[in-house]
Amino acid sequence: MSEACNGNCSSCGSSCGSAQQPESLLAQANPHSNVKKVIAVVSGKGGVGKSTVTAMLAMAMQQRGRKVGILDADITGPSMAKAFHVHACSGASEEGLYPALTENGTQVMSINLLLDNETDPVLWRGPIVAGTVKQFWSEVIWEDVDYLFVDMPPGTGDVPLTVFQSLPVDGVIIVTSPQQLVSMIVAKAVNMANMMQIPVLGLVENYSYFQCPDCGKQHEIFGKSHIDQVATENHVPVLARLPMDPNLAAACDAGNIEELDADYLTDTAKMLADLLP
């Protein structure tokens, strides 16, 4: 070490032997897990249908013959167990916990699978919530998963930071809605992903329009879409524009989402498969 060294390697342009590489914060996966790709589905705010998009992406990818898992990282507002009509994990052993398995073979891990009553609130502070998400990666046995979709809570708080730092996230999909206010929120999510050096795969605009079942005309209930402008400003592609579909909402409420015949994200799943084979 040079006598002039102040010990702060980050501010030094030299390549001396004392330089320290940043310590990785990645959590160790369960040794019995096999996950090829991890895709985080995020939104800068709540209420844009992020969980619905996550479920539909998982179904679209499974229809392509891929094995899929969903890690429900929204600990205080979980919805995946209900949408896929699963109520308990598949079992446990000394090696770890097995996620629930849906009728079509999707692996799902959600805090609701561990609660005595699915309506019990999760009254935990941030560090415990973030630690639970990490446990869903390190203590759950994900068996031969081609694509693990992580359904994130809204915002840029403890859990998104934990996921980005602790899981080997290969890319981020940002879900948004047509309101102009959302452009600022999208920018926050894009900037967070960039700061964490995780690629933003693209934007999905939910609630883009309602298509009248009688005349077929599309109505922009939430106003004119700004998604193309937002995508251009943030240098990311638009992956899909999804309609308001009452059948989709009903299927989620009834736990029958796997029975829904909807191909809104078929092209997006193909793109993901090509981009992250």
C-alpha angles and dihedrals in degrees: 000000000000119000087236092056114119094193094247103119093178092067095044127092095197123104099216123157091253094066111120123216115225111266114250115240094196113134117231112254119232104278090232094053125099114193120162103185133016120202121184119209109206143171132190092225139022128259099044096111098257095151091050090052090049091053093046092048090052092050093046091051092047090052086060088062097259125135109242138195132187122208108196102212093173093098098171095041107031120172108158097087091055095043091054095037097238122141108177141025118263092246144289139247139173087278095058148280123313116221122234116273120221124216090263094047102260113148113226130187118185135153089241088069089064101044123097088227123022090221093057110117120237103232099185132134122240100269093052092047091050091047091053091055089052089051089054085064102038102035102034119085108228105192118213096326116177094188126019111194115202114208103209130201114247122271135027101283137119099311099048089047091049092049094048092048101037105037126060093244111189096190148345131235115199120209118206142161133229100263113115091229088067092069090076092047092050090052090055091053092046092049092050092052090048092050089052090047093238118141118246104224094194150284130288115199112208126195089025095150146338117239113212110234090212105047101014093231118145118233122196098219095179095042134263116336119251095183096114092052092046091049092050093049091051096039095236131122128250108241101184146342110219126202128227101263118185089195091060093051091048092050092052092049092050095044090242100116092126089059093056116109101216126137099185094125101034093109091045091053090050090051091050092048090052094044097043105027 
